[in-house]
C-alpha cells in the first residue's frame, strides 16, 4: 500500500480526533461554564478535556507515527513516539489532578464509580506501558531476544489502552450527563445531544485507528540497513559474531 493510499484514512483519523477534542472543549466551555484551577466546577471541566486530548487523541497519534513516517529513520520515529506519549501522560496527569482537587474542595468521595475505577486502571497501565517502552526500545536495557518477545505485547497493550481510554471516556460522558442534566436528557437537550455526538466521534476514532494499526499492509516496511545495524549492535552488547545464526 503506497502512502498516498493511506493518506485519506490518516487524515480522517485526525479530523475525528480533533473534532472530539474541540467538542469536549465546547461542552465544558460553553455548557459547563469554562475552565479554572480553583477547586470549583470549572476546575473539574479540565478533567474531560485533558483526558480526551491526552489518553485518546495524543495516545492514538503516538501509535500512528509508525504508519505516517514509514520511511524515516526508525530511531527518530521511536523518539517521536515516546515524546508524544510523554506529552499525553503529562496532560492526563493534569486531568487527574483536576478532578481529585475538585472532589476534595467539594467534599465528594473519590474512586467509587465504575468510571473512576476504569480511569485509574487506564492511567496506571499507561504509565507502566510508557516506562516499559522506554526501557525496552528507546534506551534498551534488555537483550535483543527479550525485546523481540516483548514487542508484540507492547503493540497489543497500546491498542488495549486506547480501547480502555475510549471506553472510560464513554462511561464518563454518561456519568456527567446523568449528574448534570438528568431531568431534561430524555427531552433531547442540546447539551446531551452534543455529548452523544462526542461519544460517537470517539468510537469512530478508535475504530479507524484500530483498522490502521492492525492492517499488515500499513505496517512500516522492513529496512535492511536498520536490521543490519541492529545485528551489529547486538554483537557489541552481547558478544559473539555478526555472522553467527
C-alpha positions in Angstrom: 0.0 0.0 0.0 1.5 3.3 -1.0 1.5 6.2 1.4 -0.9 8.2 -0.8 -3.4 5.4 -0.5 -3.3 5.6 3.3 -3.5 9.5 3.5 -7.3 9.7 3.3 -7.7 7.3 6.2 -4.9 9.0 8.2 -6.5 12.4 7.5 -9.9 11.1 8.6 -8.5 9.9 11.8 -7.1 13.3 12.6 -10.4 15.0 11.8 -12.2 12.6 14.1 -9.7 13.1 16.9 -9.5 16.9 16.6 -13.3 17.1 16.4 -13.5 15.1 19.6 -11.1 17.4 21.4 -13.0 20.5 20.1 -16.4 19.2 21.1 -15.1 18.4 24.6 -13.9 22.0 24.9 -17.2 23.4 23.6 -19.1 21.2 26.0 -17.1 22.1 29.0 -16.5 25.7 27.9 -20.0 26.7 26.6 -22.4 24.5 28.6 -20.4 23.9 31.8 -19.0 27.4 32.5 -15.4 27.3 31.2 -12.2 26.4 32.9 -10.3 27.4 36.1 -8.0 26.0 38.7 -9.7 27.0 42.0 -11.4 23.9 43.2 -14.7 24.9 41.5 -16.8 23.0 38.9 -14.7 24.9 36.3 -11.6 23.0 37.5 -13.5 19.8 37.0 -14.1 20.8 33.4 -10.3 20.4 32.8 -10.6 16.7 33.5 -12.6 15.5 30.5 -10.7 17.9 28.2 -7.3 16.6 29.3 -8.3 13.0 29.2 -9.7 13.2 25.7 -6.7 15.2 24.5 -4.1 13.1 26.3 -5.3 9.5 26.7 -7.3 9.3 23.5 -6.1 11.8 20.8 -2.4 12.1 21.5 -2.2 8.4 22.5 -3.7 7.5 19.2 -1.4 9.8 17.3 1.7 8.4 19.1 0.7 5.0 17.7 0.1 6.3 14.3 3.6 7.8 13.8 4.7 4.3 12.7 2.1 4.4 10.0 2.8 8.0 8.9 6.6 8.0 9.0 7.1 4.7 7.3 10.4 5.5 5.6 12.0 7.7 8.2 14.9 6.5 10.4 13.4 4.2 13.0 15.3 5.8 15.8 13.7 9.2 15.0 10.3 7.6 14.9 10.9 5.9 18.3 11.8 9.3 19.8 8.7 11.0 18.4 6.6 8.1 19.6 8.0 8.4 23.1 7.7 12.2 23.2 4.1 12.2 22.1 3.3 9.6 24.7 5.1 11.6 27.4 3.0 14.7 26.4 -0.1 12.6 26.6 0.9 11.3 30.0 1.6 14.8 31.4 -1.7 16.2 30.1 -3.6 13.2 31.5 -2.0 13.6 34.9 -3.1 17.2 34.9 -6.7 16.0 34.2 -6.5 13.5 37.1 -5.2 16.2 39.4 -8.0 18.5 38.5 -10.8 16.0 39.3 -9.2 15.0 42.6 -8.7 18.6 43.6 -12.3 19.4 42.7 -13.6 16.4 44.7 -11.5 17.5 47.7 -12.8 21.1 47.6 -16.4 19.9 47.1 -16.1 17.1 49.7 -17.1 14.5 47.1 -15.9 10.9 47.6 -13.2 9.6 45.3 -13.0 6.3 43.4 -16.5 4.9 44.0 -17.8 4.7 40.4 -17.0 2.3 37.5 -15.7 5.3 35.5 -13.2 6.1 38.2 -12.0 2.5 38.5 -11.5 2.1 34.8 -9.9 5.5 34.6 -7.4 4.7 37.3 -6.6 1.4 35.8 -6.0 3.0 32.4 -3.7 5.8 33.7 -1.6 3.3 35.8 -1.2 0.9 32.9 -0.4 3.8 30.6 2.4 4.9 32.9 3.7 1.3 33.0 3.5 1.0 29.2 5.5 4.2 28.8 8.2 3.1 31.2 8.5 -0.4 29.6 8.7 1.2 26.2 11.5 3.5 27.4 13.5 0.6 28.9 12.9 -1.9 26.1 13.1 0.2 23.0 14.2 3.8 23.4 17.0 3.2 25.9 17.1 -0.6 25.7 18.4 -2.4 28.8 17.0 -5.8 27.8 18.6 -8.3 25.4 17.5 -8.3 21.7 15.7 -11.6 22.2 13.7 -10.3 25.1 12.9 -7.1 23.2 11.7 -9.1 20.2 9.5 -11.2 22.5 8.0 -8.2 24.2 7.4 -6.1 21.1 4.0 -7.8 20.2 2.9 -7.5 23.8 3.8 -3.7 23.7 1.9 -3.2 20.5 -1.1 -5.2 21.8 -1.2 -3.3 25.1 -1.0 0.1 23.3 -4.2 -0.8 21.4 -5.9 -2.2 24.5 -5.1 1.0 26.4 -6.7 3.1 23.6 -9.8 0.9 23.8 -9.8 1.3 27.6 -9.4 5.1 27.3 -12.3 5.4 24.9 -14.5 3.1 26.9 -13.7 5.0 30.1 -14.5 8.3 28.3 -17.9 7.0 27.3 -18.6 6.0 30.9 -17.5 9.5 32.0 -19.7 11.2 29.4 -22.8 9.2 30.5 -22.0 9.8 34.2 -21.6 13.6 33.7 -24.8 13.8 31.7 -26.8 11.9 34.4 -25.3 14.1 37.1 -25.9 17.4 35.3 -29.0 17.2 33.1 -30.8 14.0 34.0 -34.3 15.6 34.2 -34.0 17.0 30.6 -31.7 14.5 29.0 -34.6 12.4 27.6 -36.0 15.6 26.0 -33.1 15.8 23.5 -31.4 18.5 25.5 -28.8 20.3 23.2 -26.1 19.6 25.7 -27.0 16.0 25.8 -27.0 15.7 22.0 -23.6 17.3 21.8 -22.2 14.9 24.3 -23.8 11.9 22.4 -22.1 13.1 19.2 -18.8 13.4 21.1 -19.2 9.7 22.2 -19.9 8.6 18.6 -16.8 10.5 17.4 -14.6 8.8 20.0 -15.9 5.4 18.9 -15.3 6.2 15.2 -11.8 7.5 16.1 -11.0 4.3 17.9 -12.4 2.0 15.2 -10.4 3.8 12.4 -7.2 3.7 14.4 -7.7 0.0 15.1 -8.1 -0.6 11.4 -4.9 1.4 10.6 -2.9 -0.2 13.3 -3.9 -3.8 12.7 -3.7 -3.9 8.8 -0.5 -5.7 7.9 -0.1 -3.8 4.6 0.0 -0.5 6.6 2.9 -1.5 8.7 6.3 0.0 8.5 8.3 -1.9 5.8 11.5 -3.7 7.0 14.7 -1.7 6.4 17.7 -4.0 5.6 20.2 -1.3 6.7 18.5 -0.9 10.1 18.3 -4.6 10.6 22.0 -4.9 9.8 22.8 -2.2 12.4 20.6 -4.0 14.9 22.6 -7.2 14.4 25.9 -5.4 14.9 24.5 -3.6 18.0 23.5 -6.9 19.4 27.0 -8.2 18.8 28.6 -5.3 20.6 26.4 -5.6 23.7 26.0 -9.4 23.9 29.2 -10.7 22.3 29.6 -13.2 19.5 29.9 -12.8 15.8 27.6 -10.8 13.5 27.5 -13.8 11.1 26.5 -16.2 13.9 23.0 -17.6 13.2 
